[in-house]
Amino acid sequence: MRKLTPSEYKILDRLIFPEPFEVLQEETQLQYGELRDDLINLMNSRLIQVVNPDQPQQNETYYFDSDNVQDSTFRITNAGINHIKKTQK
């Protein structure tokens, strides 16, 4: 299990419910580039996933355009929830 950066942990902590990029940016106060990089790292680690903004509760992964990350909605995965639980012990 990889160690999360403080900003990655801050992002994961806010993704219990699906959130669009702009809400995450507002809530975390991270700069665009830092938030984008952290989101991509979290996706590559399978701790979060991109979801359809019209049906965010569906369990299917949605198309992600890394050039237009601001158009995406994100949700924590089961692996992400387990990761947070393990680090809180």
Salt bridges, closest charged atoms under 4 A:
GLU8 OE2 - ARG2 NH2 2.98
ASP37 OD1 - ARG36 NH1 3.57
